[in-house]
Amino acid sequence: MGLLQARTATASVLFSTIIFLSGGIIGTFHHLYFSGTPVGVMAFGATFSALEVVPLVLIGFEAYENLTLSRSKPG
């Protein structure tokens, strides 16, 4: 579709992979409330769990920007 540059797409995929893999392991710590897990560990897990959407948002912003630029007419 030509909405993303190859460099940005590659960086986003690698960043997503790292976030999803680490978020999948570390992010589960926010589910351990009833097992007596310390608050710091749960907060750390919640942070990683929340970061999973960041790469998708960045891709969406760039795709929208490129789509807008491709639809603009030269003045």
C-alpha positions in Angstrom: 0.0 0.0 0.0 3.0 2.3 0.4 1.8 3.8 3.6 4.9 3.0 5.6 8.6 3.3 4.9 10.4 -0.1 5.1 12.8 1.2 7.8 9.9 2.3 10.1 8.0 -0.9 9.5 11.0 -3.0 10.4 11.8 -1.0 13.5 8.2 -1.2 14.6 8.0 -4.9 14.1 11.2 -5.5 16.1 10.1 -3.1 18.9 6.7 -4.8 18.9 8.3 -8.2 19.2 10.5 -7.1 22.1 7.6 -5.4 23.9 5.2 -8.4 23.3 7.7 -11.0 24.5 8.8 -9.1 27.6 5.3 -7.8 28.2 3.9 -11.4 28.0 6.2 -12.5 30.7 6.7 -9.4 32.9 3.2 -8.1 32.2 1.5 -11.1 33.9 2.8 -9.9 37.2 -0.1 -7.5 37.5 -2.4 -10.5 37.8 -0.7 -11.7 41.0 -2.6 -9.4 43.4 -4.2 -12.1 45.5 -0.9 -14.1 45.9 0.7 -11.4 48.0 3.0 -9.9 45.4 4.6 -6.6 46.4 3.1 -3.5 44.9 6.3 -2.6 43.0 6.3 -5.9 41.1 2.6 -5.5 40.2 3.2 -1.9 39.0 6.2 -3.1 36.9 4.0 -5.7 35.4 1.2 -3.3 34.7 3.6 -0.9 33.0 4.9 -3.6 30.6 1.3 -4.7 30.0 0.2 -1.2 29.1 3.2 -0.7 26.7 2.0 -3.4 24.3 -0.1 -1.0 22.3 2.6 1.7 21.8 4.1 0.2 18.6 0.6 -0.2 17.0 -0.2 3.4 17.8 3.1 4.6 16.3 2.4 2.6 13.1 -1.1 4.1 12.9 0.2 7.7 13.2 2.7 7.2 10.5 0.3 5.4 8.2 -2.2 8.3 8.7 0.4 10.9 8.0 1.6 9.2 4.8 -2.0 8.7 3.7 -2.7 12.4 4.2 0.4 13.4 2.3 -0.3 11.0 -0.6 -3.8 12.5 -0.9 -2.7 16.1 -0.9 -2.5 17.9 -4.2 0.5 19.9 -5.2 -0.2 23.7 -4.8 
